[in-house]
């Protein structure tokens, strides 16, 4: 593998530096670097970040290849600047055995566009009744450390306690989809003024907050790690902030769409805005931004949820819940957090690379940009402005809420262990 010299990039948004890649690792970082025969990338004015890490991706394979495959999903991830994604377990069959998680892991190896770390189901078939083979999935070639029934809540407190106790044996974490099912039966959108005016079934904030409150208490009781998926309300923020003030091992993520979009968009009845958890109020959005800025929310996770055209191009009540997000995540974070001064680029690296890699215990990712480290890198043109065009997506699905919206920033290059997966904004 030839040498690559990235010249004049603003590392983590700081002063311009040169970064020399030799093979799979960073050989040197400094000024005035040179290397005979190296491929030179002029990066004046561009931001160099560690490769992004997503804790929450739906790749749909096996079973729903009409929505996405590991190959198309990892292509989308690379275009978005990601070098590693965690693949959720709600596939068909469910990733609740060593065999299925190994299949997903091997498909990721074959794709080559980013590393794929499977997430194992907490319960057999996501049915919430019996613990899945947590130990076997961890001991498999996939080395699973994160477990989630995402798409469904582990609503049985005894099952959740047992899962939290079990994963302590190998420093695992249970990632909870916080949704009390009895409080959300028939729910279609956030419960509030808009739902009342539209006559759509409301999804109350307390359905999320009550589960989070229970689970942080359970995690503290057994001395284990719990991670809160796609936190979406101001009340949830306060519960996580309180749990962290106690020193409990609680982490949380927020999606890009919950940092930007509100339930007012549902007035259009466009099913592209139908998502789980639902879009909340402007007050919730502002609380989420503040919590991401102060570190109460640890990281941004896309919850990339691809669906085929027919599952979204229908009436609201029949539409599937979810949005694609891998290819627009960094732009939304720049728009909501960087451009208004809530985070600097070092903060973005922390929330989108360092912390998610640490939570998932993912080796080789979320590392400093320094000599001797793996060359997992993302180069960003933060001055770029452009409209989102889903027709250009690498993802197999097009269900983006940002179509036609102008967003800032564009990933120009992504490097996975020194190999370019994206060059000049296009898949290599």
Buried (B, 14 or more C-beta within 10 A) or exposed (E): EEBBBBBBBBBBBEEBBBBBBBBBBBBBBEEEBEBEEBEEBEBEEBBBBBBBBBBBBBBBBBEBBBBBBBBBBBBBBBBBBBBBBBBBBBBEBBBBBBBBBBBBBBBBEEBBBBBBBBBBBBBBBBEBEEBBBBBBBBEBEBBBBBBBBBBBBBBEEEBBBBBBBBBEEBEBBBBBBBBBEEBBEEBBBBBBEBBEEBEBBBBBBBBBBBBBBBBBBBBBEBEBBBBBBBBBBBBBBBBBBBBBEEEBBBBBBBBBBBBBBBBEBBEEBBBBBBBBBBBBBEEBBEBBBBBBBEBBBBBBBBBBBBBBEEBBBEEBEEBBBBBBBBBBBBBBBBBBBBEEEBBBBBBBBBBBBBBBBBBBBBEBBBBBBEBEBBBBBBBBBBEBEEEBEBEEBBBBBBBBBBBEBEBBBBBBBBBBBBBBBBBEBEBB
